[in-house]
Amino acid sequence: MSALTPPDILYKYLPPERLDVLSNGLIRYTQFGAFNDPFDGRPNLAALSTDGDMKERVAQLIPDEIKRAYGLLPPEKQAQMPYELFYAIAMWQAKQTGPAVLKNMAALTPFIQSWLREKLDKHIGALSLSEVADNVLMWSHYSLGHAGFALGFDARHPYFNARLSEVDEFRHLRRVEYRNDRPNAPLSDLSGAEMFLVKSTDWAYEKEWRIMRPLADAETVADAQQLPVHLFRYSSDAIKEIIFGAKILPSTKCALLEVIAAQPYLRHVVLKQAFIDQQVYGMKLREAGFRLKSPE
């Protein structure tokens, strides 16, 4: 497996109350502002642009703006001041005020950063998946202390490989990179990967891959206390495994089995049970001792 190629199966840990993910065929794509990592999707904007880039862009705009301003003068004013003189005066004023303009732009950076985060949470959601199915912390954090279940998705399924072009940031699986240092650069220098796919090494145990989609494409939207919940239709035949947590209640397991049995498109899945290893700090997964029969 290369750094850009996911393993065959990626896992989504879920608490017991999320049986609806299987029964409804809908799964949440979460805004970065609702993630449990407060730094996720939140690089630090050192500036809007480098001083050099800003000066270059301003220099490109000034001549056109001067020409436009001269065209707004009444004909009698234009007759009193030739364009060449007007241009020379305007350029002198621009050079005098240039440093102040750059300073004012720098002062806007915190406001732009806050505005950008708000817009990202309004328009982009991500589905987070993991390479590992037997991580103790993942089961603890995302599956209600091992009482829930995990779905194993076929990472080769077209649902996870549907980008519209080579530069599309959405609709395809991408690997999260873990770093010691938080991305910190001018907005103009930040890539999409640094915006959405870099996390602290504190989270490296998650071995995360994620797929992002525009929230406008959600099947349904529900109000929530923090941010609205956007649910997306996924391809049910992309599920290859369903794993029962080590502390799953019999009632939850029975409910899961009933949901699986009621959905013909889930009859192919491999059912597994997670166990607490009795000798080391770890988990074991075993295939369930039964299979659901295909409908006659």
Secondary structure as UniProt FT lines:
FT   TURN            3..4
FT   STRAND          9..14
FT   HELIX           16..19
FT   HELIX           20..23
FT   STRAND          26..30
FT   HELIX           32..34
FT   TURN            38..41
FT   STRAND          44..45
FT   HELIX           51..71
FT   HELIX           75..80
FT   HELIX           83..107
FT   HELIX           109..123
FT   STRAND          124..130
FT   HELIX           136..142
FT   TURN            143..147
FT   STRAND          149..154
FT   TURN            155..156
FT   HELIX           158..160
FT   TURN            166..167
FT   STRAND          174..175
FT   STRAND          177..179
FT   STRAND          184..185
FT   HELIX           187..189
FT   HELIX           192..196
FT   STRAND          198..200
FT   HELIX           201..206
FT   STRAND          208..214
FT   HELIX           215..217
FT   STRAND          220..222
FT   STRAND          229..233
FT   HELIX           236..238
FT   STRAND          239..244
FT   TURN            246..247
FT   HELIX           250..262
FT   HELIX           264..266
FT   TURN            267..268
FT   STRAND          270..276
FT   STRAND          283..287
//
